[in-house]
Amino acid sequence: MATVTKSMTIGELLVMDRNIAGILMRAGMHCIGCPSAQGESLEEAAMVHGMNADMLVDQINDYLTSK
């Protein structure tokens, strides 16, 4: 099982599991389909949106381990 880190890009996360998009969108990150967002790290995207990157990492990793 892969573990998500905040240095991973949004594109990498979506390739890992398309359902991660729902987690990001529920958190308020609605631009995940934008081409520039694909190359942003989770940490960069979280900073732009005023979110806690560590919290997002925890939520995504919890989802991945519960599958």
HELIX and SHEET records of a PDB file:
HELIX    1   1 ILE A   10  MET A   16  1                                   7    
HELIX    2   2 ILE A   20  ARG A   26  1                                   7    
HELIX    3   3 PRO A   35  GLN A   38  1                                   4    
HELIX    4   4 LEU A   42  VAL A   48  1                                   7    
HELIX    5   5 ALA A   53  SER A   66  1                                  14    
END                                                                             
